[in-house]
Amino acid sequence: MNLNEAVQQRILNLCKEKSIPLNQLTYLSNLSPADLEGLINKSKDIDIITTNKLCVAFQISLKEFFDDDLFRK
């Protein structure tokens, strides 16, 4: 699994864990639906600013976002 795939899976896992639908995540993270769709469909690379916006929406730190088995090889 590459980094983009791990990020995509982490976003989906957190949405499920926190019961946040993707359309609500766009609102909470201040991302456009197209940007979030690009991340989910792996057609867009994620940057640290976008990751931070998602972390704010999930109410977790960047450390918590990346502290997952998906990012360990």
C-alpha positions in Angstrom: 0.0 0.0 0.0 1.4 3.4 -1.0 1.1 6.6 1.0 -1.9 7.9 -0.9 -3.8 4.6 -0.5 -3.0 4.6 3.3 -4.3 8.2 3.6 -7.4 7.4 1.7 -8.1 4.3 3.8 -7.4 6.3 7.0 -9.9 9.0 6.0 -12.5 6.3 5.3 -11.7 4.5 8.6 -12.0 7.7 10.6 -15.3 8.6 8.9 -16.7 5.2 9.9 -15.2 5.3 13.4 -16.6 8.8 14.1 -19.8 8.3 12.1 -19.1 11.3 9.9 -20.5 11.0 6.3 -18.2 12.3 3.6 -20.5 15.2 2.7 -20.3 16.4 6.3 -16.5 15.9 6.3 -16.3 18.4 3.5 -18.1 21.0 5.6 -16.2 20.2 8.8 -12.8 20.3 7.0 -13.6 23.3 4.8 -12.6 21.2 1.7 -14.5 21.3 -1.5 -16.4 18.1 -2.4 -14.1 17.8 -5.5 -11.0 18.0 -3.4 -12.2 15.3 -0.9 -13.4 13.1 -3.8 -10.0 13.4 -5.4 -8.4 12.2 -2.1 -10.8 9.4 -1.7 -10.5 8.3 -5.4 -6.7 8.6 -5.2 -6.6 11.0 -8.1 -5.2 13.8 -5.9 -2.1 13.7 -3.7 -2.6 15.0 -0.2 -0.5 17.8 1.4 0.1 18.6 5.0 -2.3 21.5 5.1 -5.2 19.4 3.8 -4.2 16.6 6.3 -4.4 19.2 9.1 -7.8 20.4 7.9 -9.0 16.8 8.1 -7.5 16.3 11.5 -9.3 19.4 12.8 -12.5 18.0 11.4 -11.9 14.6 13.1 -10.8 16.4 16.3 -7.4 14.6 16.3 -3.8 15.6 16.0 -1.6 15.0 13.0 0.3 12.5 15.2 -2.9 10.6 15.9 -3.8 10.6 12.2 -0.5 9.0 11.2 -0.2 6.8 14.3 -2.0 3.9 12.6 -0.9 0.5 11.3 -1.6 1.7 7.8 1.5 3.9 7.9 3.8 1.2 9.4 5.6 -1.1 7.0 
